[in-house]
């Protein structure tokens, strides 16, 4: 497979290694692999804004559309420091396999701006959001590429995206993004969808390994939207005991269980978990190795390496984040397959894109569903995907990650073959 110098970095290397592992398993000829792996389109833009102090600063923005064979691109928009096009491309690639695995008519896409929202005022974030969308207008649209929130963005940013795009079109085009406020055409249940999906799949995994949800012990890494919702639902709806949580500022551990509603309120009021307690603070890496029934990494990429994979003491590893486990760690976990039940990221965190699909459909039809309808449909779709992955892994004697990736790659490969190569 030829190298493409545009895409580099450890996160892209992860995505490439995972693809090659699945491609080897599927015996895909080398001359097909480049077209399957490398993105169709990558866009880099300058995002200049006026800072509050009167100065002008230029941020770098990206959007990568991995493939558009199955339908419009679909993927989040991340505002994060040190973001680069290699990371964005990797996230778009994972989104392709994720959408295919969930039987969604989308290709994978991803975007973002290299900035630190914690160092910006609300007005500056709005300026970045609007200018970024303005620069992306030639490349996105309801039938071309549909954006969504990701790390550092939220429904407020999606509202600014809708307004900027709609002002350019001359009419309201709310279906250009998902994850927007409900009164701007968003869907009930979208904010909680990724975390709820993690919990639905944890429930399925518990059935598979013979665990009861009530009274089970859980450690959640990351307390943003995905991690906090995962912790809330596990604690309040499933009766699990959340014994450890962490975010970028601190890690807490209490074997008797943590008061999740209090921690959610604290994080909402202060922007981070730090300051809630001094007595329960532990090392954030050490937290991941504490004994528990479920370990849910819901933060960022590459947090579990091969050394950590050998030390984790969970029965279920539920990957709420994108790419939290390195390929070297996968090798270790594959050897521990009877000890650790892995729910791979492209399955585990797919609840968000599934409900984004529901939101997109509702927007196109101007016909909106109740939250109960959304959650019931989400549960059906996730359970179906879970059974597909588990059956494939058992049939072929491979890990859940290889099975999930293989299903996604096969779907995209079949679509490309059926459409042919133009011209």
Protein Blocks (a to p, Z undefined) as FASTA:
>chain_A
ZZdfkbgcjklmmmmmmmmmmmmmnopafklmmmmmpcfbdcddddddddfkopacdddd
ddddfbfkloccdddddddehiafklmmmmmmmmmmmmmmnopabddddddddddfklpc
fklmmmmmmmmmmmmmmmgcfkloccdddehiafklmmmmmmmmmmmnopacfklpghia
fklopaehklmmmmmmmmmmmmmmmmmnopafehpacddehjafklmmmmmmmmmmnopa
cfbdcdfkbccddfkbpafklmmmmmmmnopaghkamklgccfklmmmpccfbdcdfbbg
hkbcfklmmmpccfbdcdfbghkbcfklmmmmmmmmmmmccddfklmmmmmmmmmmmmmm
mmmnopacdfklmmmmmmmmmmmmmmmmmmmmmmnopafklmmmmmmmmmmmmmmmmnop
aZZ
